[in-house]
Amino acid sequence: MSLLFQYKPLRDIKPEDPFFDSLRLDYEGFDAWYKRKADEGRKAFVLYGQQGLLAFIFLKSEIDERIEDVEPPLEPCRRLKVGTLKIEAHQTKLGERVLKIIFDQAILYGFEEIYLTSFPKHTSLIKLLETYGFQQIGRKGGELVLARSMTSYSGDIRYDYPRFSLDRRAFLLAVMPKYHTRLFPDSILNNEQYQSKELIQDCSHTNSIRKVYISWNKEVATLKEGDLLAIYRMSDQQAPAHYRSVVTSICTVSEVRAKECWKNCEEFLKDVFPFTVFSREELTDFYQKQNFYVIHMLYNCALSDRVTRKSLIEEARIDGQLRWGFLHLTNEQFKYILDKGNVSKGLIVD
């Protein structure tokens, strides 16, 4: 089971934890800063593992402020600053989970830009940030200033993430419940967050950006980079499928590879295992079966409101007589899913 991020007051997070030692070394006055923010009642996203803290994210709104303490100064806009960020891990997926939280907050509160500072020695973090569109725009003392626009559009699915263009092909991809639970952990949006002035956690706190799904449907081989997927959770048989089968999430295809792309099972495991929720035993079992296709995708968002099979048939006019394992969606049908699912307009480019 995925570890959950928590949004906690700083006063409830022990600053004497050894996790913060490296921040003390890098930033003179860290303890005074921490106490001041804790006294102000500020909060941070934190993730705990068996050995203690694994991640700490402190976010700050800088709306219509000219940022003078960097060179060159940043002109005013609706800006989200990643004030303090530390990840205690040697895996990319935790870094992606942290990055997704930051992106989700930016979308939720309509920020136009995200920025942070980082010492050049943090090469893995900088590489991850650059993969998702951050660029070095200046310096702050010995640190690099990296920023990412949340309003421009490049056409690159990673640089634009989590936003996506409707000028793409769209498909419905069915996922069995037992796999869906691990790929897209169930979560609920708290409607009160839209009235909150604080930065608070939204529904995708357990999810990383990259997902891998394995399909035996040869039609998925037609998928191309940039295609959009409406993830359809099949019925768990606890009630009629009209109500239990629902669209839950939106993803963007980054790559599709057929079984013959790997010479043997070891190559397959080496390539796929780091990015999937499946165990080595499950993947080995998959490999020993008939031909399959590996879909690499970026997880853009969860739908605030699930879209049922009933509404897809009656309102979106998707043919209920067809097999819904993999279906092409018209632009109107995909837009219906976005509207019915209450997907944030901030995620949609056009």
C-alpha positions as CSV (number, residue, x, y, z in Angstrom):
1,M,0.0,0.0,0.0
2,S,1.2,3.5,-0.9
3,L,2.4,5.7,2.0
4,L,0.2,8.8,2.3
5,F,1.3,12.4,2.3
6,Q,-0.1,14.4,5.2
7,Y,-0.7,18.2,5.3
8,K,0.4,19.0,8.9
9,P,1.1,22.2,10.9
10,L,4.8,22.8,11.3
11,R,4.4,22.8,15.1
12,D,3.4,19.1,14.9
13,I,6.5,18.2,12.9
14,K,9.6,17.9,15.0
15,P,12.3,20.2,13.6
16,E,15.0,18.3,15.6
17,D,14.4,15.3,13.4
18,P,17.8,14.3,11.7
19,F,15.9,14.6,8.4
20,F,16.4,18.4,8.7
21,D,20.2,18.3,9.4
22,S,21.2,18.8,5.8
23,L,18.9,21.8,5.6
24,R,20.5,23.3,8.6
25,L,23.9,22.9,6.9
26,D,22.7,24.5,3.7
27,Y,20.6,27.3,5.1
28,E,21.9,29.5,8.0
29,G,19.1,30.4,10.2
30,F,16.9,27.4,9.3
31,D,15.8,26.9,12.9
32,A,14.8,30.5,13.4
33,W,12.9,30.4,10.1
34,Y,11.1,27.2,11.1
35,K,10.0,28.5,14.5
36,R,8.8,31.7,12.9
37,K,6.7,29.8,10.3
38,A,5.4,27.4,13.0
39,D,4.3,30.3,15.2
40,E,2.4,31.7,12.2
41,G,0.5,28.5,12.0
42,R,1.9,27.5,8.6
43,K,1.7,23.9,7.3
44,A,3.7,21.6,5.1
45,F,3.2,18.4,3.2
46,V,5.1,15.5,4.8
47,L,5.6,11.8,4.2
48,Y,6.7,9.4,6.9
49,G,8.2,6.0,6.3
50,Q,9.3,3.3,8.8
51,Q,12.5,5.1,9.6
52,G,10.9,8.6,9.9
53,L,10.5,11.5,7.5
54,L,10.9,10.8,3.8
55,A,9.7,14.1,2.3
56,F,8.9,17.7,3.3
57,I,7.3,20.3,1.0
58,F,6.6,23.9,2.2
59,L,4.7,26.0,-0.3
60,K,4.1,29.7,-0.3
61,S,1.9,32.0,-2.4
62,E,3.6,35.0,-3.9
63,I,0.8,36.7,-5.7
64,D,1.5,39.9,-7.6
65,E,4.8,40.4,-5.9
66,R,8.1,41.4,-7.6
67,I,10.7,39.0,-6.4
68,E,13.8,41.1,-5.6
69,D,16.0,38.5,-3.8
70,V,16.9,36.7,-7.0
71,E,19.0,37.8,-10.0
72,P,17.4,38.9,-12.3
73,P,14.3,39.9,-10.3
74,L,11.0,38.2,-11.2
75,E,8.2,40.4,-12.3
76,P,4.8,40.1,-10.6
77,C,2.3,37.3,-11.4
78,R,0.3,34.7,-9.6
79,R,3.3,32.7,-8.4
80,L,3.7,29.6,-6.3
81,K,7.0,29.3,-4.5
82,V,8.4,25.9,-3.3
83,G,9.9,27.5,-0.2
84,T,11.5,24.3,1.2
85,L,11.7,20.9,-0.4
86,K,13.6,17.8,0.7
87,I,13.2,14.2,-0.4
88,E,14.9,11.4,1.4
89,A,14.8,8.7,-1.3
90,H,16.8,7.0,-4.1
91,Q,13.9,6.4,-6.4
92,T,12.2,8.6,-9.0
93,K,8.6,7.8,-8.1
94,L,8.8,9.6,-4.8
95,G,10.2,12.6,-6.5
96,E,7.3,12.4,-9.0
97,R,4.8,12.2,-6.2
98,V,6.2,15.3,-4.7
99,L,6.2,17.1,-8.1
100,K,2.6,16.0,-8.7
101,I,1.5,17.6,-5.4
102,I,3.1,20.8,-6.4
103,F,1.5,20.8,-9.8
104,D,-1.9,19.9,-8.4
105,Q,-1.7,22.9,-6.0
106,A,-0.7,25.2,-8.8
107,I,-3.7,24.1,-10.9
108,L,-6.2,24.1,-8.0
109,Y,-5.4,27.7,-7.0
110,G,-4.8,29.1,-10.5
111,F,-1.1,29.9,-10.2
112,E,0.6,31.1,-13.3
113,E,4.1,30.1,-12.4
114,I,6.0,27.8,-10.0
115,Y,9.5,28.5,-8.9
116,L,12.1,27.2,-6.4
117,T,15.8,27.5,-5.7
118,S,18.2,24.6,-5.6
119,F,21.9,24.1,-5.0
120,P,23.6,22.7,-8.2
121,K,24.7,19.6,-6.2
122,H,21.1,18.3,-6.2
123,T,21.5,16.9,-9.7
124,S,18.8,14.3,-9.6
125,L,16.2,16.8,-8.4
126,I,17.2,19.3,-11.1
127,K,17.1,16.6,-13.8
128,L,13.5,15.6,-12.7
129,L,12.4,19.2,-12.7
130,E,13.8,19.8,-16.1
131,T,12.1,16.7,-17.4
132,Y,8.8,18.4,-16.5
133,G,9.4,21.8,-18.0
134,F,11.4,23.7,-15.3
135,Q,14.1,26.0,-16.6
136,Q,16.9,27.8,-15.0
137,I,16.1,31.5,-15.1
138,G,18.5,33.1,-12.6
139,R,20.4,32.7,-9.4
140,K,20.0,33.4,-5.7
141,G,23.5,33.5,-4.2
142,G,24.9,30.1,-4.7
143,E,21.6,28.5,-5.7
144,L,19.9,28.1,-9.1
145,V,16.5,29.6,-9.6
146,L,14.2,27.2,-11.6
147,A,10.8,28.1,-12.8
148,R,7.9,26.6,-14.8
149,S,5.1,28.4,-16.5
150,M,1.6,27.1,-15.9
151,T,0.0,29.1,-18.7
152,S,2.2,28.5,-21.8
153,Y,1.9,25.5,-24.1
154,S,4.7,23.8,-25.9
155,G,3.1,20.7,-27.3
156,D,5.5,18.5,-25.3
157,I,3.4,16.3,-23.0
158,R,6.0,16.5,-20.2
159,Y,6.8,20.2,-20.4
160,D,3.1,20.9,-20.4
161,Y,2.1,18.4,-17.7
162,P,-0.4,18.1,-16.1
163,R,-2.2,20.3,-18.6
164,F,-3.3,18.7,-21.9
165,S,-4.7,19.8,-25.2
166,L,-8.1,18.7,-26.6
167,D,-6.5,18.7,-30.0
168,R,-5.6,15.0,-29.5
169,R,-7.1,11.6,-30.1
170,A,-9.0,10.3,-27.1
171,F,-9.8,6.7,-26.0
172,L,-11.6,4.8,-23.2
173,L,-9.3,2.3,-21.6
174,A,-10.9,-0.3,-19.3
175,V,-9.0,-1.4,-16.2
176,M,-10.0,-4.3,-14.0
177,P,-10.8,-3.3,-10.4
178,K,-7.9,-5.3,-8.8
179,Y,-5.4,-3.4,-11.0
180,H,-7.2,0.0,-10.9
181,T,-6.9,0.1,-7.1
182,R,-3.1,0.0,-7.3
183,L,-2.7,2.1,-10.4
184,F,-5.1,4.9,-9.3
185,P,-5.6,4.8,-5.5
186,D,-9.2,5.6,-4.5
187,S,-9.5,9.1,-3.0
188,I,-12.1,11.8,-2.4
189,L,-12.0,15.5,-3.1
190,N,-13.1,17.6,-0.1
191,N,-15.3,20.3,-1.7
192,E,-14.5,22.7,1.1
193,Q,-11.0,23.0,-0.3
194,Y,-12.2,25.4,-3.0
195,Q,-13.2,27.9,-0.3
196,S,-10.0,27.5,1.7
197,K,-7.4,30.2,1.6
198,E,-4.7,27.7,2.6
199,L,-2.8,25.3,0.4
200,I,-4.3,21.9,1.1
201,Q,-3.9,18.5,-0.2
202,D,-6.2,17.3,-3.1
203,C,-7.2,13.9,-4.3
204,S,-4.0,12.7,-6.0
205,H,-1.7,12.6,-3.0
206,T,-0.8,8.9,-3.4
207,N,-0.1,9.0,-7.1
208,S,3.1,9.3,-9.1
209,I,3.2,10.8,-12.5
210,R,4.3,7.9,-14.7
211,K,2.1,4.9,-14.9
212,V,2.5,1.5,-16.7
213,Y,-0.4,-0.6,-17.8
214,I,-0.2,-4.0,-19.5
215,S,-2.9,-4.9,-22.0
216,W,-3.6,-8.0,-24.2
217,N,-5.8,-6.0,-26.5
218,K,-4.0,-5.7,-29.8
219,E,-5.9,-2.5,-30.7
220,V,-4.0,-0.5,-28.1
221,A,-1.0,-0.9,-30.4
222,T,-2.5,2.0,-32.4
223,L,-1.9,4.4,-29.5
224,K,0.6,7.2,-30.1
225,E,2.4,9.7,-27.8
226,G,0.0,12.4,-26.8
227,D,-3.2,10.4,-27.1
228,L,-5.6,10.9,-24.2
229,L,-7.0,8.1,-22.1
230,A,-10.2,8.1,-20.1
231,I,-9.5,5.4,-17.5
232,Y,-12.6,3.3,-17.1
233,R,-12.8,1.2,-13.9
234,M,-14.8,-1.9,-14.7
235,S,-17.5,-3.1,-12.3
236,D,-16.6,-5.0,-9.2
237,Q,-19.9,-6.9,-9.4
238,Q,-21.1,-5.3,-6.1
239,A,-24.0,-3.6,-8.0
240,P,-25.2,-3.2,-11.6
241,A,-22.4,-2.2,-14.0
242,H,-24.4,0.8,-15.0
243,Y,-23.5,2.4,-11.7
244,R,-20.3,0.5,-10.6
245,S,-18.4,0.9,-13.9
246,V,-17.0,4.4,-13.9
247,V,-14.5,6.7,-15.6
248,T,-12.1,7.8,-12.8
249,S,-9.0,9.4,-14.3
250,I,-7.4,11.1,-17.3
251,C,-4.0,10.0,-18.6
252,T,-1.7,10.9,-21.6
253,V,0.1,8.2,-23.6
254,S,3.8,8.5,-23.7
255,E,4.7,5.2,-25.4
256,V,3.4,1.8,-26.3
257,R,5.7,-1.2,-26.6
258,A,4.9,-4.7,-27.8
259,K,6.2,-7.9,-26.1
260,E,8.7,-8.5,-28.9
261,C,10.5,-5.3,-28.0
262,W,12.3,-7.3,-25.3
263,K,14.6,-10.2,-26.0
264,N,13.8,-12.0,-22.8
265,C,12.0,-11.7,-19.5
266,E,15.0,-10.2,-17.6
267,E,15.2,-7.3,-20.1
268,F,11.4,-6.8,-19.8
269,L,11.6,-6.7,-15.9
270,K,14.6,-4.3,-16.0
271,D,12.7,-1.9,-18.3
272,V,9.2,-2.1,-16.8
273,F,9.4,-3.0,-13.1
274,P,10.7,0.4,-11.8
275,F,7.6,2.2,-13.1
276,T,4.8,-0.2,-12.4
277,V,2.7,-1.3,-9.4
278,F,3.0,-4.9,-10.4
279,S,5.3,-7.3,-8.6
280,R,8.2,-9.1,-10.3
281,E,6.2,-12.4,-10.0
282,E,3.2,-10.8,-11.7
283,L,5.3,-9.3,-14.5
284,T,7.0,-12.7,-15.0
285,D,3.6,-14.4,-15.2
286,F,2.5,-11.7,-17.7
287,Y,5.6,-12.2,-19.8
288,Q,5.1,-16.0,-20.1
289,K,1.6,-15.5,-21.5
290,Q,0.6,-14.5,-25.0
291,N,1.6,-11.3,-26.7
292,F,0.9,-8.1,-24.7
293,Y,1.4,-4.4,-25.0
294,V,2.9,-2.1,-22.4
295,I,1.3,1.3,-22.2
296,H,3.5,4.0,-20.6
297,M,1.4,7.0,-19.6
298,L,1.4,10.2,-17.6
299,Y,-1.3,10.5,-14.9
300,N,-2.9,13.9,-15.4
301,C,-5.8,14.0,-13.0
302,A,-8.6,12.2,-11.1
303,L,-12.1,13.1,-11.9
304,S,-13.8,15.0,-9.1
305,D,-17.1,13.2,-9.9
306,R,-17.0,9.7,-11.3
307,V,-18.8,9.3,-14.7
308,T,-20.9,6.1,-14.7
309,R,-21.5,3.7,-17.6
310,K,-25.2,4.7,-17.4
311,S,-24.4,8.3,-18.2
312,L,-21.9,7.4,-20.9
313,I,-24.5,5.4,-22.7
314,E,-27.5,7.7,-22.1
315,E,-25.9,11.1,-22.4
316,A,-22.6,10.7,-24.2
317,R,-24.1,8.2,-26.6
318,I,-21.4,5.6,-26.4
319,D,-22.7,2.3,-27.8
320,G,-23.5,0.0,-24.9
321,Q,-23.5,-3.0,-27.2
322,L,-19.8,-2.7,-27.9
323,R,-17.0,-4.3,-25.8
324,W,-15.6,-1.4,-23.7
325,G,-12.1,-2.7,-23.3
326,F,-10.7,-0.1,-25.6
327,L,-12.8,2.4,-27.4
328,H,-12.2,5.5,-29.6
329,L,-14.0,8.6,-28.2
330,T,-15.2,11.4,-30.3
331,N,-14.1,14.9,-29.2
332,E,-17.6,15.6,-28.0
333,Q,-17.7,12.4,-25.9
334,F,-14.3,13.1,-24.3
335,K,-15.4,16.7,-23.5
336,Y,-18.6,15.3,-21.9
337,I,-16.4,13.1,-19.6
338,L,-14.3,16.2,-18.6
339,D,-17.4,18.3,-17.9
340,K,-19.4,15.5,-16.2
341,G,-16.3,14.6,-14.2
342,N,-15.8,18.2,-13.1
343,V,-12.2,18.3,-14.3
344,S,-10.5,21.7,-13.6
345,K,-10.5,24.0,-16.5
346,G,-7.0,24.9,-15.5
347,L,-5.9,21.5,-16.8
348,I,-7.3,22.0,-20.3
349,V,-5.3,24.0,-22.8
350,D,-8.0,24.7,-25.4
